[in-house]
Amino acid sequence: MAVIRYGKDGIYRVRPPGGLVAARFRHYEARSGRPLLHDHLLLSVKGQRLDGKWGSIHSLALHENTVAASALYNEIVAAEVCEALGLATEPRIVTPGRRPVMEIAGCRTS
């Protein structure tokens, strides 16, 4: 969740009513030239408050949700690819004791 902080020491926090300003750039390959569909997201560090003024995004609150948002995004992309190509996903344990990562079945490179 993104919040705008303002006031002395950022004591006041509100959700930006109009959302955030961001730009997404889609890439289809890695620097090596191998296929690698991925997106980059550039996010403004400013957001508009309820009073119309602009304030700084509370970066700690944003960071706390980045990992969860990234995992959700990756799962949605994988589901769309699988649906379009008639493939399936399978769980892979990356770190013991943590939830598995979903990957496209049969696409493991390591």
BELWOPE-V416877 format. One record per pair of residues at least 24 apart in sequence whose ideal C-beta (glycine too) atoms are under 6 Angstrom apart, sorted by sequence separation. I is the first residue (numbers start at 1). J is the second residue. D is the distance in whole Angstrom. If there is no record, write none. Layout:
# BELWOPE-V416877
i=I j=J d=D
i=I j=J d=D
This chain:
# BELWOPE-V416877
i=78 j=102 d=6
i=78 j=104 d=6
i=20 j=47 d=6
i=75 j=102 d=6
i=18 j=48 d=6
i=16 j=47 d=4
i=16 j=48 d=6
i=17 j=50 d=6
i=14 j=49 d=6
i=14 j=50 d=6
i=4 j=47 d=5
i=4 j=49 d=5
i=6 j=55 d=4
i=4 j=55 d=4
i=5 j=56 d=6
i=5 j=58 d=4
i=2 j=57 d=6
i=3 j=58 d=5
i=3 j=61 d=5
i=2 j=62 d=6
i=1 j=65 d=6
